[in-house]
Amino acid sequence: MTRHPARGDFDPIPSARRRIEVSVTSSLPSVEQAAALAVPVASGAEPPADLGTDAAHLRIAGFTGRAGEHLVVPGADGRALVALGIGDASTVDETRVRDLAADFARAVPQHRSLAVELPEGSTAISPADFAQVVVEGIVLARWRYFVGKGGDEPTLTALTIVAPDDLADEVRAGADRGRT
């Protein structure tokens, strides 16, 4: 068979060569393992303690927690903390979570390792569905197709989902569905 010089080493599906490592753990990994953390903030509510600031300081920067807003805050440990506005917490569904995950991934394009914590308490979304749509949103937001030399650098290498040990298997199954 004659090899066509124009086709050379062309790979029509370059993203299939590099799989993103998706892991589930019960505690927040080190900054080296997860350089950025998503921190959801409901409108009109105080942000979680993870963010290290209060709603008044976020408002100074123009962040109110409205759905679709995001603000990158430097963490004391060197990690980028991304405040993600979720709007009214009672209206959060799979589509909103997927969109928030994509916003998170795009807010820190230089970070190649990300972390998301499973929300505490009961929500309308099961832990497996939450993990699935988080992985889908982040992976799709970071996916790039580039033909040519030098464009094959990964934009994301690792995603960690932090969940309690008793939910780890369920979260892992959802994350696997999302990656697929």
Secondary structure, DSSP 8 states (H G I E B T S, - for coil): ----TTTTT--S-GGGTS--EEEEESS---TTT-SEEEEEEETTS---GGG-S-HHHHHHTT----TT-EEEEE-TTS-EEEEEEEESGGG--HHHHHHHHHHHHHH-TT-SEEEEE--SS--SS-HHHHHHHHHHHHHHHH-----STT----S--EEEEE--GGGHHHHHHHHHHHH-
